[in-house]
C-alpha cells in the first residue's frame, strides 16, 4: 500500500497519550486506524441520514430494538472472546 508523509498539528497532551497507547503499533499506524474509523463513522452517518430522508425517522420502538440487538451482539462477542481466551489457556 502506498503511503505519503504529511504534517499535522496535534495538541501536545493528546500526542503524549497517543504515543503511550500506540507504542507497539507505532504512531503512524495508530493515526491511520483512527482516521479510517472516523471516515467510516462519517459514511455511516451519511447513510443513516439518507435512509431517514427516504424512509422517515427511526421510531422509538425501532431504536429500542436496535439497542437490544447491539447488546446481544456485544454479549456474543464477549462470550467468544472469553471462549478464545479459555481455549488459549488450555493450549498453553
Residue pairs with C-beta under 8 A, 6 or more apart in sequence:
3 28
8 31
10 18
18 27
18 30
18 31
19 27
21 30
22 29
22 30
22 31
25 33
52 58
58 66
